[in-house]
């Protein structure tokens, strides 16, 4: 995800409005930190009520701005990754806060010890509705080593362990991303409710058209002076980053933007980073994308398996027109597998037949040209009026650019590993991803259930325990980890400001775990019906709207229409 970089504080327009917004937050920051749980629950319920009336306008406006054709099923992306995701976060926080006394929400979560000796807590499915709507999908949060079922409570929601009267307020600056609509409000909710900080949310100029919808939806927080939403470009971001009353910063964007904030712009920033001279000493958390891999494990796939996984891989690349930080960028394949070429032909066919839409994110043409310039063997998959999707093989010893650069556009690299044994191949693919690919945000493994059984359930888990990514999906896409807001969302722990990779810290995380290491999501190998986030789903626009209505007021009577449209998708 690419946010504009707040580079320097230069003479510019009058900042009286920004100063006024910050001053209002300063006056309210301690009151917000001390706000009791009961009041927070009431506020979240008000947000739910304010969000629902503007959801349709939000989704329709975003679809139009992203050049999705009018009436296209692709507008479902804007329902699901927009207002629906925000409503899910509100509900998750309500669940946690309603059981904060004694942290009894933890007793509702199943846990186990992994083969690696870590505590794994199941966060989905969490109730009957989730079992029905997310059929077959399971999400576990693997905690950092040392966290056990006995001490999990002490490492969860620690911000609420401080007595309200003893809490000290802070102001956080959230620099919103320009691609996925739910990112700015979800990042703000994390700071507000998980960390007790008031927030000034600066919208990215690319999607500041969302400001009226977010203002309306989050008005209960604005009225409490816990939140301010502002517009502006680089100069506004720079001014706020340097503002003495702002204590912390969270950015979803590009590493270049992060480094400009932390180390400074241009050559001086490079020198500062080399010398360890910070331009900014405030706490900075971040989510910065990656060269995300999808690992295809050899197995006895049927023609139907190949057809489904081709749609899956195409979705991982082309959802949101390819402008996702967790889009598949390196497709790792078994070279000697007898289904390899058939799978790639099927992927090419799905991409070619996919509904055209514009490359709305600035700089896409330049990034695609840069991708093509680093290979003399680029395949261009025609997509009609949309830019061709580029595919380039990456061989051992090839141009390291493909391993180090997040393209953030409809382009994909492939890498072959010539090992026939599935377990040995998977270990080699994981080592390649860990040791060679930039970032640690999300990784995907596509593997037939029979192959997992042949490897063995425990040996398979031991293998994936070596995959160092913040979100790992087995037969799913790491984008699910973003949507499932009970999951912590962020890089694998351990990055530093000097080597930030995919970022520091996490967001979402409505169960408020303090020390998550990664999320592991498992899904059916060939899901039926077709998941609503697939670019090939013909009813996702209707499903997104129906799921939003269901989430707001769940009832058995609303399920048949969702299931009927899901079957037709």
C-alpha positions in Angstrom: 0.0 0.0 0.0 1.4 3.3 -1.0 0.7 6.4 1.1 2.2 9.8 0.2 5.4 10.5 2.1 5.3 13.4 4.6 8.8 14.6 3.8 9.6 18.1 5.0 8.0 20.8 7.0 8.1 23.8 4.6 6.5 27.2 4.6 3.0 26.7 3.4 -0.7 27.4 4.1 -2.1 28.5 7.5 -2.3 25.4 9.7 -4.9 27.0 12.1 -7.5 24.3 11.4 -5.0 21.5 12.0 -3.8 23.2 15.2 -7.4 23.6 16.3 -8.1 19.9 15.7 -5.0 18.9 17.7 -5.8 21.3 20.5 -9.3 19.7 20.8 -7.7 16.3 21.0 -5.2 17.5 23.6 -8.1 18.7 25.8 -9.9 15.4 25.5 -7.1 12.9 25.5 -7.0 12.1 29.2 -10.8 12.0 29.4 -10.8 9.4 26.6 -8.1 7.3 28.3 -10.2 7.3 31.4 -13.5 6.6 29.7 -15.1 3.5 31.3 -15.9 0.4 29.4 -19.6 0.9 29.6 -19.3 4.2 27.9 -17.1 2.7 25.2 -19.6 0.0 24.5 -22.3 2.7 24.1 -20.1 4.6 21.7 -19.5 1.5 19.5 -23.2 0.8 19.4 -23.7 4.3 18.2 -21.1 3.9 15.6 -22.9 0.8 14.3 -26.1 2.8 14.0 -24.3 5.7 12.2 -22.4 3.4 9.8 -25.3 1.4 8.4 -27.2 4.4 6.7 -24.0 5.5 4.9 -22.8 2.0 3.9 -24.4 2.0 0.4 -23.1 5.5 -0.5 -19.7 4.6 0.8 -19.4 1.4 -1.3 -21.0 2.9 -4.4 -18.7 5.9 -4.3 -15.6 3.9 -3.8 -16.5 1.6 -6.7 -17.0 4.6 -9.0 -13.8 6.2 -7.9 -11.9 3.0 -8.5 -13.3 2.8 -12.1 -15.3 -0.3 -11.5 -18.0 -0.4 -14.2 -21.5 0.6 -13.1 -23.5 -2.5 -12.1 -20.4 -4.7 -11.9 -20.3 -7.5 -9.4 -16.8 -6.2 -8.5 -18.4 -3.5 -6.5 -18.8 -6.2 -3.9 -15.2 -5.7 -3.0 -16.1 -2.2 -1.8 -18.8 -3.5 0.4 -16.8 -6.3 2.0 -13.5 -4.5 2.4 -15.2 -1.2 3.4 -18.2 -0.8 5.6 -18.6 -4.5 6.3 -15.0 -4.8 7.7 -15.6 -1.8 9.9 -18.8 -3.2 11.2 -17.0 -6.5 12.0 -14.4 -4.6 14.0 -17.1 -2.8 16.0 -18.7 -6.1 16.8 -15.4 -7.7 17.8 -14.5 -4.8 20.1 -18.0 -4.9 21.6 -17.6 -8.6 22.3 -14.2 -8.0 24.1 -15.3 -5.0 26.0 -18.5 -6.6 27.2 -16.4 -9.2 28.9 -13.5 -7.1 29.9 -14.2 -7.6 33.6 -11.9 -10.5 34.5 -11.1 -10.8 30.7 -13.7 -13.5 30.5 -13.8 -13.2 26.7 -10.6 -15.3 26.8 -12.5 -18.3 28.3 -14.7 -18.4 25.2 -11.7 -19.0 23.0 -10.4 -22.5 22.4 -6.6 -22.9 22.5 -4.0 -25.6 22.0 -0.2 -26.1 21.9 1.3 -26.2 18.5 4.0 -28.7 17.4 6.5 -25.8 17.8 5.4 -25.5 21.5 3.5 -22.2 21.0 0.0 -21.3 22.3 -2.5 -21.2 19.4 -5.8 -19.5 20.1 -8.8 -20.0 17.8 -10.5 -16.7 16.9 -12.7 -18.0 14.1 -15.2 -19.5 14.1 -16.3 -17.9 17.3 -20.1 -18.3 17.1 -22.8 -20.0 15.2 -23.1 -17.2 12.7 -19.4 -17.4 11.8 -19.7 -21.2 11.4 -22.4 -20.7 8.9 -21.1 -17.7 7.0 -17.4 -18.7 7.0 -18.0 -22.4 6.5 -14.8 -24.4 6.8 -12.5 -21.5 7.6 -10.5 -21.5 10.8 -8.2 -18.8 12.1 -5.7 -19.3 14.9 -3.5 -16.7 16.5 -0.1 -18.2 17.4 1.4 -16.3 20.3 5.0 -15.5 20.8 7.1 -18.1 22.6 6.7 -17.8 26.3 3.0 -17.0 26.2 1.0 -19.9 27.7 -2.6 -20.5 28.6 -1.7 -19.6 32.2 -0.2 -16.2 31.4 -2.3 -15.2 28.4 -4.5 -13.0 30.4 -1.5 -11.0 31.6 -0.5 -10.5 27.9 -4.0 -9.5 26.6 -5.7 -6.1 26.8 -2.9 -4.8 29.1 -4.0 -1.2 28.4 -7.1 -2.0 30.5 -5.1 -3.3 33.4 -4.2 0.3 34.3 -6.9 1.8 36.5 -8.9 4.4 34.6 -7.9 7.2 37.0 -4.2 6.4 36.4 -4.3 6.4 32.6 -2.5 9.2 30.8 -3.9 10.2 27.4 -1.9 10.4 24.1 -2.6 11.7 20.6 -1.9 9.3 17.7 -1.6 10.4 14.1 -2.9 7.8 11.7 -1.7 8.2 8.1 -4.4 6.6 6.1 -3.8 4.3 3.1 -5.2 5.2 -0.3 -6.3 1.7 -1.5 -8.6 -0.3 0.8 -11.4 1.8 2.3 -11.5 0.2 5.7 -7.8 0.7 6.5 -8.0 4.2 7.9 -11.0 3.7 10.2 -9.7 0.3 11.4 -6.3 1.7 12.2 -8.0 4.5 14.1 -10.2 2.1 16.1 -7.1 0.1 17.1 -5.5 3.2 18.5 -8.7 4.4 20.2 -9.8 1.1 21.8 -6.7 -1.1 22.0 -4.3 1.6 23.1 -6.5 4.2 24.7 -5.2 7.0 22.4 -7.2 9.8 20.7 -6.6 10.0 17.0 -6.1 12.5 14.3 -6.7 10.6 11.1 -5.2 12.1 7.9 -6.8 10.8 4.8 -4.8 9.9 1.8 -5.6 12.3 -1.1 -6.4 9.4 -3.3 -9.4 8.3 -1.2 -10.3 11.4 0.8 -13.7 11.2 -1.0 -14.5 8.8 1.9 -14.2 11.6 4.4 -18.0 12.4 4.5 -18.9 8.8 5.0 -16.3 8.2 7.7 -17.3 11.4 9.4 -20.9 10.3 9.5 -20.1 6.8 10.6 -17.6 7.8 13.3 -19.5 10.9 14.5 -20.0 9.4 18.1 -16.2 9.5 18.5 -15.9 12.9 16.9 -18.5 14.3 19.2 -16.4 13.0 22.2 -13.4 14.8 20.8 -11.6 11.5 20.6 -11.2 11.6 16.8 -10.6 14.2 14.1 -10.5 13.5 10.4 -8.5 15.8 8.2 -7.5 16.0 4.5 -4.2 17.1 3.0 -1.2 16.0 1.1 2.5 15.7 1.8 2.8 19.1 3.5 -0.1 18.4 5.9 1.4 15.0 6.8 4.8 16.5 7.4 3.3 19.2 9.7 1.4 16.7 11.7 4.3 14.3 12.0 6.4 17.1 13.5 3.6 18.5 15.7 4.9 18.5 19.4 1.5 17.4 20.8 1.3 14.2 18.7 2.9 11.4 20.6 2.7 8.5 18.2 2.3 7.8 14.5 0.9 4.8 12.6 1.3 4.6 8.8 0.0 2.1 6.3 1.9 2.7 3.1 5.3 2.2 1.5 8.6 1.8 3.1 9.9 4.9 1.4 7.1 6.9 3.2 8.0 5.3 6.5 11.7 6.0 6.1 11.1 9.6 5.1 9.2 10.1 8.3 11.7 8.3 10.6 15.0 9.2 8.9 14.2 12.2 6.7 13.9 12.7 3.0 16.3 12.2 0.1 20.0 11.9 0.4 20.0 13.3 4.0 17.5 10.6 5.0 19.8 7.9 3.5 22.7 9.2 5.4 20.7 9.5 8.6 19.6 5.9 8.3 23.2 4.7 7.6 24.4 6.6 10.7 21.4 5.7 12.9 20.4 9.3 13.3 16.6 9.5 13.7 14.8 12.5 12.4 11.8 11.6 14.5 12.0 10.0 17.9 8.3 9.3 18.4 7.0 5.8 18.4 6.1 4.8 14.9 4.1 1.7 14.1 3.5 0.6 10.5 2.2 -1.9 7.9 4.2 -1.6 4.7 3.5 -4.4 2.4 5.8 -7.1 0.9 6.7 -9.3 -2.0 4.1 -11.8 -0.9 4.5 -15.5 -2.0 1.9 -18.1 -2.9 3.4 -21.6 -2.7 1.8 -24.3 -4.9 2.6 -27.8 -3.5 2.6 -30.7 -5.9 -0.2 -33.2 -5.6 -2.9 -35.2 -7.3 -5.1 -32.3 -8.4 -8.2 -32.9 -10.6 -9.2 -30.7 -13.4 -11.8 -29.1 -11.1 -9.1 -28.4 -8.5 -6.9 -26.7 -11.1 -9.9 -24.6 -12.3 -10.7 -23.5 -8.8 -7.2 -22.7 -7.8 -6.6 -20.7 -11.0 -9.5 -18.5 -9.9 -8.0 -18.3 -6.5 -4.5 -17.3 -7.7 -6.0 -14.7 -10.1 -8.0 -13.2 -7.2 -4.9 -13.0 -5.1 -3.3 -10.9 -7.8 -6.2 -8.9 -9.2 -8.4 -8.1 -6.2 -8.7 -4.3 -6.0 -7.1 -4.2 -9.4 -3.8 -5.5 -8.0 -3.4 -2.6 -5.5 -3.1 -4.6 -2.3 -0.1 -4.8 0.0 -0.8 -8.6 0.4 -1.4 -9.4 -3.3 0.4 -12.5 -4.5 3.6 -11.3 -6.2 5.8 -14.4 -6.3 4.1 -17.6 -7.4 6.3 -20.5 -6.3 5.8 -23.6 -8.4 7.0 -27.2 -8.5 9.0 -27.4 -11.8 8.6 -31.1 -12.6 5.0 -31.4 -11.4 2.8 -32.7 -14.2 0.1 -30.2 -13.4 2.3 -27.1 -13.4 1.7 -26.0 -17.0 -2.0 -26.8 -16.9 -2.4 -24.6 -13.8 -0.5 -21.7 -15.3 -2.6 -22.0 -18.5 -5.7 -21.9 -16.3 -4.5 -18.9 -14.4 -3.7 -17.1 -17.6 -7.2 -17.9 -18.9 -8.9 -16.5 -15.8 -6.9 -13.3 -15.9 -7.6 -12.9 -19.6 -11.4 -13.4 -19.1 -11.6 -11.2 -15.9 -13.8 -8.1 -16.1 -11.7 -5.1 -17.1 -11.3 -2.2 -14.7 -9.0 0.8 -14.6 -5.6 0.9 -12.9 -6.8 3.7 -10.6 -3.8 3.9 -8.3 -1.2 6.6 -9.4 2.1 5.4 -10.7 0.8 2.0 -11.9 2.0 2.5 -15.5 5.5 3.4 -14.3 5.7 0.5 -11.9 4.5 -1.9 -14.6 7.1 -0.5 -17.0 9.8 -1.0 -14.3 8.7 -4.6 -13.8 8.9 -5.3 -17.5 12.3 -3.6 -17.8 13.9 -6.2 -15.4 13.1 -9.2 -17.6 13.5 -10.1 -21.2 10.8 -12.8 -20.9 7.6 -11.1 -19.9 4.2 -12.5 -20.7 1.5 -9.9 -21.2 -2.0 -11.3 -20.5 -4.5 -9.2 -22.3 -7.4 -7.9 -20.2 -9.2 -5.8 -22.8 -9.5 -2.2 -21.7 -7.6 -2.9 -18.5 -3.7 -2.8 -18.5 -2.3 -6.2 -19.4 -1.2 -8.4 -16.4 2.5 -9.0 -16.6 4.1 -12.3 -15.7 7.8 -12.8 -15.5 9.8 -15.9 -14.5 12.4 -15.4 -11.8 15.2 -17.9 -11.8 17.9 -18.5 -9.2 20.6 -16.0 -9.7 18.2 -13.7 -11.6 17.6 -10.0 -11.2 17.2 -9.5 -7.4 14.7 -6.7 -8.2 11.9 -9.2 -8.3 12.7 -10.4 -4.8 13.1 -6.9 -3.3 10.5 -4.7 -4.9 6.8 -4.6 -4.1 5.2 -3.9 -7.5 1.8 -2.7 -6.3 0.2 -3.3 -9.7 -1.1 -6.2 -11.8 2.2 -8.0 -12.2 3.4 -11.4 -11.0 6.7 -13.3 -10.9 7.0 -17.1 -11.0 9.7 -19.1 -9.4 10.2 -22.9 -10.0 11.7 -25.3 -7.6 12.7 -28.6 -9.0 11.9 -31.0 -6.2 9.3 -33.7 -6.6 8.7 -34.8 -3.0 6.0 -32.5 -1.5 7.4 -32.2 2.0 11.0 -31.5 0.8 9.7 -29.1 -1.9 7.6 -27.2 0.7 10.6 -26.8 3.0 12.7 -25.5 0.1 9.9 -23.0 -0.9 9.6 -21.8 2.7 13.3 -21.3 2.9 13.3 -19.4 -0.4 10.5 -17.1 0.8 12.1 -16.5 4.2 15.6 -15.8 3.0 15.0 -14.0 -0.3 11.7 -12.2 -0.5 11.2 -8.7 0.9 8.8 -8.3 3.8 6.9 -10.7 6.1 3.2 -9.6 5.8 1.4 -12.6 4.2 2.1 -15.9 2.6 -0.2 -18.5 1.1 0.2 -22.3 0.7 -2.1 -24.2 -1.8 -2.0 -27.9 -1.0 -4.3 -30.8 -1.6 -5.7 -32.4 1.7 -4.4 -35.8 0.5 -0.9 -34.3 0.3 -1.2 -33.0 3.9 -2.3 -36.4 5.0 0.6 -38.0 3.2 3.1 -35.6 4.9 1.3 -36.0 8.3 -0.6 -33.4 10.2 2.0 -32.7 12.8 5.0 -32.8 10.4 3.1 -30.4 8.1 2.5 -28.0 11.0 6.2 -28.2 11.9 7.1 -27.2 8.4 4.8 -24.2 8.3 6.0 -23.1 11.7 9.3 -22.2 9.9 7.4 -19.7 7.6 8.1 -16.3 9.1 5.1 -14.2 8.0 2.5 -12.3 10.0 -0.4 -14.1 8.2 -0.1 -17.6 6.8 -3.0 -19.1 4.9 -3.4 -22.7 4.0 -5.7 -23.0 0.9 -6.7 -19.4 1.4 -5.5 -15.9 0.7 -3.8 -13.7 3.4 -6.3 -11.0 2.5 -8.7 -13.0 4.6 -6.5 -12.1 7.6 -7.2 -8.4 6.9 -11.0 -9.0 6.7 -11.2 -11.2 9.8 -10.7 -8.3 12.3 -10.3 -10.6 15.3 -6.9 -11.5 13.8 -3.9 -9.3 14.5 -2.8 -7.7 11.2 0.8 -6.9 10.6 4.3 -8.1 9.9 6.1 -11.0 11.6 7.6 -9.6 14.8 11.2 -8.5 15.0 11.6 -5.7 12.5 13.4 -2.5 13.4 13.2 1.1 12.2 16.5 0.5 10.4 15.2 -2.7 8.7 11.5 -2.2 8.8 10.5 -4.6 6.0 6.6 -5.0 6.4 6.4 -2.9 9.5 6.3 -2.8 13.2 3.3 -3.7 15.4 -0.2 -4.8 14.5 -3.7 -3.4 14.1 -7.3 -4.8 14.1 -6.8 -7.5 16.8 -10.2 -7.0 18.4 -9.4 -9.6 21.1 -6.5 -7.3 22.1 -3.6 -9.8 22.3 -0.4 -8.0 23.3 2.1 -10.6 22.0 0.8 -12.3 18.9 3.4 -13.8 16.6 1.4 -14.7 13.5 -2.1 -15.7 12.3 -2.6 -19.1 10.6 -5.8 -19.5 8.6 -6.9 -22.7 7.0 -9.7 -23.0 4.4 -11.2 -25.7 2.3 -9.0 -26.7 -0.7 -11.9 -26.2 -3.1 -14.5 -24.1 -1.4 -18.2 -24.3 -2.4 -19.8 -22.0 -3.0 -17.3 -19.8 -4.6 -16.0 -17.3 -1.9 -17.5 -13.8 -2.3 -14.1 -12.1 -2.5 -13.2 -14.0 -5.7 -13.0 -11.7 -8.7 -15.0 -14.4 -10.6 -17.9 -14.3 -8.2 -20.9 -13.0 -10.2 -23.0 -12.1 -7.1 -20.5 -10.6 -4.8 -22.1 -7.1 -5.0 -25.4 -8.6 -3.7 -23.7 -10.8 -1.2 -21.7 -7.9 0.3 -24.8 -5.8 0.7 -26.7 -8.7 2.3 -23.8 -9.6 4.6 -23.7 -6.0 5.8 -27.4 -6.1 6.6 -27.1 -9.4 8.4 -24.1 -8.3 10.4 -25.9 -5.2 11.6 -29.0 -7.2 12.7 -28.3 -10.9 12.6 -31.4 -13.2 12.1 -32.1 -16.6 10.7 -34.6 -15.0 8.3 -31.8 -13.2 6.5 -29.6 -16.3 5.8 -31.6 -17.9 2.9 -31.0 -14.9 0.6 -27.3 -14.9 1.4 -27.0 -18.6 0.7 -29.1 -18.4 -2.5 -26.9 -15.6 -3.9 -23.8 -17.5 -2.7 -24.8 -20.5 -4.7 -25.4 -18.4 -7.8 -22.0 -16.7 -7.5 
